[in-house]
Amino acid sequence: MDNFIEIKDVAKTYWSDDGTSETKVVLPLSMTIAEGEMVMFLGPSGCGKTTLMRIVGGLETPDQGTIHLHGDRLAGPDRRRGMVFQSYSSYPWLSVRDNIKFGTRYRKDITAQEKEEVTDHYLNMVGLAQYAGFYTNRISGGMRQRVAIARTLASSPDVLLMDEPFGALDAQTREYLQFQLMDINKAEKKTTIFVTHDVEEAILLANRIVIFSSRPARVVREIHVDEILPMESRRNGTADMDRFFKLRAEILDIIRAEYAHTLEGV
Amino acid sequence: MFKSLFAFRKPLSRRTDLALGIIGFALFLCAWEVTARSGAIRPEFLPSPVAVVQAFIGLFVERDFSSDIVISVGRVWFAFLLSMIVAIPLGLLMSTYRFVGAILEPFVDFVRYLPVPALVPLLVIWFGVGETSKIAVLWMGTFFQLILMISDDTKRVPVEFIESGQTLGGSNGQIMRHVIIPAALPNMVDSLRITMGWCWTYLIVAEIVAANSGIGHVIWSLRRFVKTPEVMAGIITIGIIGLLTDQAFRYAHARLFSYLRR
């Protein structure tokens, strides 16, 4: 389904605390996302890409416009759009396994026995079975993000929203998790919106990259990465590196130009 | 060994912690004993620690001090539980729903700054000289502090915890029960421990209002006869009960929230 998510004329403005000045964060913006597609939102810092994703997640209310998921108009957060945050959002009073199980807590579509099975499935999928009984503040940051991803997947959302989930991690852990996410995506085929600053991460993971302008956000370019670098070649490390670096340079040029606009506005 | 004492923010062993605590008390008692023996201050004003210990024993032998202790502990806990029962839900609601905070915060701030002893005459007019006015004094001293502390504890729950719960499909009530309360609980127990201490500080105020029982009443009535050792023994009794209560809270905190240890 090509218009699995339909963002139509969505705009958002923030007002200063004293109510005297406004900042347009997202200009009226429309786009569609296909079922199973992995879309990366890329753009200069503070451009409004996270705001747009939070609007899709129902965590922000747009000033105008609508979001439809599978034809249903969305309002407010619910289980259909699971979110993974940059900061560690796993619950410290629960063990790794109980955190993942929490993802099934509000599901009414499966039995208690199935909830246990789903929990074990995702616990194994993110490779944390041996840490099942650990509290999450006793495991590394990378492991905590794996817990958060597994917990969100266990809730069986239609859409996965990821807000720079690997942004706070070291380079090795980030790379490990990027490949793990590719494996998860291959197995789950979840429709995903992923916000990142990291161009290489975007090229590695995306079916499509959407590059935003400096604030207020508008789409300056969409790149269908699959047409340049097939996903399988990226997954198994046989991607054409010349094309990879050319694409990276092209994207960086666009972002640099947009970032210069941001600085002009300072 | 001494070098480790001066390492920045390095924890000490339990044994060292305990030994240092005992040394602190011993130093205080030594200084007190030396000052009392020097004769610089008359014994009516500063009796020796030994005299206070004798007075302490005397309170149990010559008068029924243990029932005064039981009565005071009962009053403090009853008032404290009443504060807790009302302050915890209201504090949670104040920080979770802005409109509840907007309604309650200015009033709570206003009452919080009123000195409790100044309210005693009013409370006696309203509730008489019986048990109710004493409980009311203790309640007034703790409730308005506790409600704001609980509200602050709840505000410190990371918004990502709440938003995760929302995107996992939890309703407001479910997120309150399954996310906000468990996340705020360690800080809430700390707030309860602190306000319990304040509740004890208001005990004397509560028990001088036409009381005929309780530690505060004993201290206040012996003051008239300048029985300084007995007065000090009464005060120290409150200190000991406070210390034991505080330790019980700390122990419960460590047991209940062991996941906070890294």
Contacts between the chains, C-beta under 8 A, distances in Angstrom:
chain1	res1	chain2	res2	distance
A	57	B	167	6.1
A	58	B	166	7.7
A	58	B	167	7.8
A	59	B	163	5.6
A	59	B	166	7.2
A	59	B	167	7.5
A	77	B	163	7.0
A	77	B	166	4.0
A	77	B	167	5.0
A	78	B	166	7.7
A	78	B	167	7.4
A	78	B	169	6.0
A	79	B	167	7.2
A	79	B	168	6.2
A	79	B	169	3.1
A	81	B	167	6.0
A	82	B	167	5.3
A	82	B	168	6.8
A	83	B	163	6.6
A	83	B	164	6.8
A	83	B	167	4.3
A	85	B	160	4.6
A	85	B	163	7.3
A	85	B	164	7.0
A	87	B	158	7.0
A	87	B	160	5.4
A	88	B	160	7.9
A	89	B	158	7.3
A	89	B	160	4.0
A	89	B	161	6.1
A	89	B	163	7.7
A	89	B	164	4.6
A	91	B	161	6.6
A	91	B	179	7.1
A	91	B	182	7.2
A	91	B	183	7.1
A	92	B	183	7.9
A	92	B	259	5.7
A	92	B	260	7.2
A	93	B	182	5.0
A	93	B	183	7.2
A	93	B	185	7.8
A	93	B	257	7.5
A	93	B	259	5.6
A	102	B	168	6.8
A	102	B	178	7.7
A	103	B	168	5.8
A	105	B	168	6.9
A	105	B	169	7.9
A	105	B	170	7.4
A	105	B	174	8.0
A	105	B	178	7.0
A	106	B	168	6.0
A	106	B	169	3.6
A	106	B	170	5.5
A	106	B	174	6.7
A	107	B	169	7.1
A	135	B	259	4.0
A	137	B	259	6.7
A	137	B	260	7.4
A	137	B	262	6.1
A	138	B	262	6.6
A	148	B	164	7.6
A	151	B	164	7.7
A	151	B	168	7.3
A	152	B	164	8.0
A	152	B	167	7.4
A	152	B	168	7.3
A	155	B	167	7.8
A	155	B	168	4.7
A	155	B	169	6.2
A	157	B	167	7.4
A	161	B	167	7.6
